[in-house]
Amino acid sequence: MMPMRSWRIRSLLQANGQIELSLVEETIPHPGPDEVVVRVEAAPINPSDLGQLFAAADLGSLRQSGTAARPEVTATVSPSVVEALAARVGRPMGAGNEGAGEVVAAGTSAAAQALLGRTVATFAGEMYAQFRCVPVAQCVALPAGVTPAQGASCFVNPMTVLGIVETARTEGHTALVHTAAASNLGQMLNRVCVEDRLDLVNVVRGDDQERLLRAQGARFVCNSSAPSFDRTLATAIEATNATIAFDAVGGGVLADRILAAMESVQSRKASGYSLYGTSTRKQLYIYGALDTGPTILRRNYGAAWNIGAWLLPQFMQRAGSETIARMQRRVMDGLLTTFASRYIQEISLAGALQVDEIARYAQRSTNGKVLINPQQPID
């Protein structure tokens, strides 16, 4: 029998610059005609979820209070961030973009009733909760035999990967550069590009990450910490003719170095000199913020370049329903292979609000993905 109440994680940004995280108990709403109630059994912690949880707080200021079963965590948010997030101040918010579990109650519509008893993945948000009432349109029934843990990450990373590939092709590029390429998402993108025979230049920050990707079939891997990085990056871009890049880092000079490498390659191919650089259009999209500092551009790559933001929800709005449906079918077909996610740890809702656990999962390290199981006991 479905309980009447459910625990979830709440994040609250105060006007004084304190972010407060706690567990709150709420009544489970009765589903509307086109809604279902999901017993959430798995919800991953993605980098985008960290922003929702902590609002760019200084994690060095984390303070623990409460009890082990009812933990409370606070941290300090800078005044500039509080100002930028003014619309969020004083508004309790949930977290967790995606998750999976069994549908235990359903509305009266045929679509809702068809999901009753099924294991579904959903991208309705606020999934760090024991039970979640969500629209049918934001659910995907998982294939038979696929567990909630196996299907919990079937939206954010897989759809981002396919959205990146779709964007590159739609804009007429034949190869691409990707940073933080040894991440869970980066490894997934490498597998897709290998399958599609699409040239990919992977940028990593360590020797172990380079070995990891090469073992998975990556042809072009450039280590940004190596003294020879700019040279090897230019060599890889020349071999692939990559003219578009997707940057998960954001801050610092990495985006600048990629654009400079693209321009140097195109300059060597040019038939003559132009004050404005080459005419080949170079595109760089920032889609992550592993480095939250300023993005530094020296602008020594001519005038034919663009830099901008790329976000999955905005891509989906532009792409249209047919493209999204095609992408989702591919994800379901490769859920246990191409689009499989691996987790190093499974924690409870209460565990996710322990300072020592936060220090681990907030590192965003390679192969460091953590899964929350809201059904683990919190008492």
Summary of the structure (lengths in Angstrom):
residues: 379
radius of gyration: 22.0
end to end distance: 20.0
largest distance: 75.3
contacts: 1258
relative contact order: 0.15
helix: 33%
strand: 28%
